[in-house]
Amino acid sequence: LNPFEATWYDGRGSRPRAARIFEPTPGTLRLESEGMVLEFERGATTLSPRLGRMPRTLRLPGEGHLELADTPALEAWLGGRDKIEGWADWLERRRTAAIGAGVATVLGVVGFFQGGLPWMANRLAPVIPAAIERSVSDQAMALIDRMHLTPTRLPAARRATLQEKFQALVGDLPRSADYRLEFRNAPRIGANAFVLPDGLVVVTDQLVALAESDDQLLAVLAHEAGHHEQRHGMRRALQSSAVVVVAGFLFGDLSGTGSLSVSIPVLLLESGFSRDFEREADAFAFTLLARKGQSPGDFADIMKRLSDSHGGDRDQGPVGYIASHPPSAERIAAAREAALAADPAPADDAAEADAEVDAASANAENENADAE
Amino acid sequence: MQDQDLGDDLPVVTNDLTPPVLPPSPAMPPPIPGPVRHPLQFTGRAGEFFGIWFVNLVLSVLTLGIYSAWAKVRTERYFYGNTRLAGAPFEYLANPIAILKGRLIAYVVVIGLGLSAHFQVWVVYIPLILFVMLMFPWLIQRTLRFRARYSAWRGLRFRFVEGVYEAYVNFMFRPALQIITAYMVLPWVRMHQHDYTVTGHRFGGKRFRFSGDLGTYYIPFLVTLGLGFGVYVLMIVGVVAITALAETMGGGAGSNQKVPDAAMAGVLVPLVAVYLALLALPIYLRTKYINLMWRYASLGGHRFECTLRARDVIWIYFSNGVAIVASLGLLVPWAMIRLARYRAQHFVLLADGELDHFVAEAERTEGAAGAELMDALDMDVDIGI
């Protein structure tokens, strides 16, 4: 092998020296500089991994280091010992491979959040003991009560009637033993209903007042029962805490680009889960109502009233992606369709419904916020 | 915002309207060999660094952050190695495994903080955050030691030898006085922090020296205060004027719908301008202080010259920010290279003779945990080359 020209820094002083290095006998490196000759065991020296166009550094035990130009001959002679950085360097020099890996990573991460994580949460949720569901729900309820709610003003008889009807609605569901229905006055939140992971359904006085009939209230309750039967509360809690942790792990090192770049996708992902759950709960409600001989049209009616009461004609815009609920118009249309399928009845009713759907291009940001 | 190094002796010239009157004759004839100027050279390229940065990103994500230790080492090595002084590059010598160990410890603390804040477990969060805050000066000292220990030039490593007690004095006790004095002692605090940082470093058998002049530290501070106050007054005047204008116009036209919108927009413009100015002022102060720190630092007979211009730095920060957001982060490597190049272009070593006579010192290994925790908590030590 030809001698390599190098600059030698001996590690004891800052003076650079011109030097030559070569391998006179296999396994031994000989350094010649300014009349000095030093020999090293080849295995005891280390060549710095390649990085860009930078010169390479050959560390000599006890004698400082050599600075050498980065050439293929040098790499072939002494390089390739650091596998990790060697591989990274290979990728760094191939723009297409690197970008391909980037795209694959993004797809993998999105796939995990969209498919893998919900699947895992779905498997895990039924295993969570009832005691945990209960204590989580109690804490949440105490918090909501303190911050937003006051005791109900509905007469006891009215409450009893609704509770009876609710029991009749959910009495034969698999998790029927869990259900409890309570009422609260919520002047600030307005018409709303939500279910907690232990099966406690809370309806605000304002929603009872808004509903034109008990059937409409039962339609909302059927939706909440859908959440509970499908364990949406627990699944969502599991998913969103996993998203926070996993996203922190994956992107925690991107501190340079700021936490905003992480928190926005996380917000989108979480509300994406939430909207899927709303659609599932809607579909569950439509089936349950149809089975009980009630039209899913009731759900459309109460949704329409809800979105109107929350100032219906707000612009959809990008907010639609961030909203925790799907657009009301879409949910109303789905309810009308389900009503039609369950009971192919008066055609004029359906026509009227279409007109209503167009009017209700509302955004469901606030209504019916399920506080699971 | 005149350059501090030039504008110090002369009265501040308002604008560059006139060409320099004096011919540069005083600089020409020195018969005594003056200091040799060794400008810092930066040879990094955005295109090349993009590949490194992008692979770092992808592998860090794929390995759930494990590779980030290697990523950090490769990034630092790239910037150190492409910064050359008197023909020789700087070297970053930290071992990825040491970084990884430090990083794991830092992650435990940060995840503990994050989770306890997220789930509002104050019993854990409050002692933990208090602990981190009390440890802050110690962490600074650890970070400086780690960084110096693994930085080298011409085969000789830097060292940081100043103690923990002095770190507490300069980064906790003295800053505490700012609160009592409504921040009027900030220049004094900063000067002592610079003193601590600079004199703690050793290289090649010599200790860095620092001889600051408190008066020069107060000049940029007072300029900042004055500008801040001026901007604040301008904002109030602007808002009042526009509101008054809108009201008179509204009274004349009589249409209720249009005028409030126009007035709102009119009020917003000075507000936005003020917020931008308030973002720029700290950068101005920081830049001036970095220049001052190097001006008063010396190593043996060698001195330094750092001539960053505040308006350039503000522009670079601002345009980098816009470019990064507009490119969804893809221009981060370009922005990093751009800033490093600008800094190098404005840094000169004024060497007193040869640079060949530095000698090695005794070494010991340093743990990375303190430095990594500082990194993970996004707390930056203001060394700024």
Boltz contact constraints between the chains, C-beta under 6 A:
constraints:
  - contact:
      token1: [A, 9]
      token2: [B, 154]
      max_distance: 6.0
  - contact:
      token1: [A, 9]
      token2: [B, 155]
      max_distance: 6.0
  - contact:
      token1: [A, 11]
      token2: [B, 155]
      max_distance: 6.0
  - contact:
      token1: [A, 11]
      token2: [B, 360]
      max_distance: 6.0
  - contact:
      token1: [A, 12]
      token2: [B, 360]
      max_distance: 6.0
  - contact:
      token1: [A, 13]
      token2: [B, 359]
      max_distance: 6.0
  - contact:
      token1: [A, 14]
      token2: [B, 154]
      max_distance: 6.0
  - contact:
      token1: [A, 14]
      token2: [B, 156]
      max_distance: 6.0
  - contact:
      token1: [A, 14]
      token2: [B, 204]
      max_distance: 6.0
  - contact:
      token1: [A, 14]
      token2: [B, 356]
      max_distance: 6.0
  - contact:
      token1: [A, 14]
      token2: [B, 358]
      max_distance: 6.0
  - contact:
      token1: [A, 15]
      token2: [B, 356]
      max_distance: 6.0
  - contact:
      token1: [A, 51]
      token2: [B, 77]
      max_distance: 6.0
  - contact:
      token1: [A, 51]
      token2: [B, 78]
      max_distance: 6.0
  - contact:
      token1: [A, 52]
      token2: [B, 48]
      max_distance: 6.0
  - contact:
      token1: [A, 52]
      token2: [B, 78]
      max_distance: 6.0
  - contact:
      token1: [A, 54]
      token2: [B, 81]
      max_distance: 6.0
  - contact:
      token1: [A, 64]
      token2: [B, 155]
      max_distance: 6.0
  - contact:
      token1: [A, 65]
      token2: [B, 155]
      max_distance: 6.0
  - contact:
      token1: [A, 84]
      token2: [B, 70]
      max_distance: 6.0
  - contact:
      token1: [A, 88]
      token2: [B, 55]
      max_distance: 6.0
  - contact:
      token1: [A, 91]
      token2: [B, 55]
      max_distance: 6.0
  - contact:
      token1: [A, 92]
      token2: [B, 51]
      max_distance: 6.0
  - contact:
      token1: [A, 92]
      token2: [B, 52]
      max_distance: 6.0
  - contact:
      token1: [A, 92]
      token2: [B, 55]
      max_distance: 6.0
  - contact:
      token1: [A, 98]
      token2: [B, 54]
      max_distance: 6.0
  - contact:
      token1: [A, 98]
      token2: [B, 55]
      max_distance: 6.0
  - contact:
      token1: [A, 101]
      token2: [B, 58]
      max_distance: 6.0
  - contact:
      token1: [A, 102]
      token2: [B, 58]
      max_distance: 6.0
  - contact:
      token1: [A, 105]
      token2: [B, 58]
      max_distance: 6.0
  - contact:
      token1: [A, 105]
      token2: [B, 61]
      max_distance: 6.0
  - contact:
      token1: [A, 105]
      token2: [B, 62]
      max_distance: 6.0
  - contact:
      token1: [A, 249]
      token2: [B, 64]
      max_distance: 6.0
  - contact:
      token1: [A, 249]
      token2: [B, 65]
      max_distance: 6.0
  - contact:
      token1: [A, 250]
      token2: [B, 61]
      max_distance: 6.0
  - contact:
      token1: [A, 253]
      token2: [B, 60]
      max_distance: 6.0
  - contact:
      token1: [A, 253]
      token2: [B, 65]
      max_distance: 6.0
  - contact:
      token1: [A, 253]
      token2: [B, 68]
      max_distance: 6.0
  - contact:
      token1: [A, 255]
      token2: [B, 378]
      max_distance: 6.0
  - contact:
      token1: [A, 257]
      token2: [B, 329]
      max_distance: 6.0
